[in-house]
Amino acid sequence: MERKGDWIETFTGKQFYVLDPRPEDICIEDIAHSLSQQCRYNGHCKAFYSVAQHCLDIVENMKYNNYSNKIQLYGLLHDSAEAYISDIPRPIKRSIDGFNEIEDKILDQIWVKFDILEPSEKEWEIVKIFDNAMLFYEGLYLTNNTNDWSWNYYNKSVINNVLFTDNKSNEETEKEFLEVFNKLIK
């Protein structure tokens, strides 16, 4: 069957059709590698901080707040589509018609690939709360912006203590991402 659109080559050499994602084209090694290589804030931060490290920090915070392994797995993989379409800053992402649909379609195939039930609306809301809390802390510690722009994203009533870990090398982060995935997927 002919595929829709064009493809990108992944780290493991797969052809991934961004507009026609399929479970057989998805690989956790590609996700971990790509996310460990991508810098948050479009690279505009004081030090390199990868999307993979962001996801790992979300998992640590969920674990600290006694969320289930299932919720932690959603937290780990919430940005996994970015392995195939890059981490695009929110202001840009919101301005690109159809982008969220592409991202959601890829994420849907990631759930299928790893035999993970799609998160409920309530479960996804928990992930977004943690994602926004990390955005707040990342903004404080990683950018030169001392304004309060990120307060809009921080829900103090839900997360009282956010853990923000020291950044590791890309290789260490990739390895840890895979280890955490393998632990949570069981």
ABEGO torsion letter per residue (X at the ends): XBBBEBBBBBAAGBBBBAABBBAAABBAAAAAAAAAABBBGGGBBABBBBAAAAAAAAAAAAAAAGBBAAAAAAAAAAAAAAAAAEBBBAAAAAABBGAAAAAAAAAAAAAAAAGBBBBBAAAAAAAAAAAAAAAAAAAAAABABABAAAAAABBAAABABBBBBBBBBAAAAAAAAAAAAAAAAX
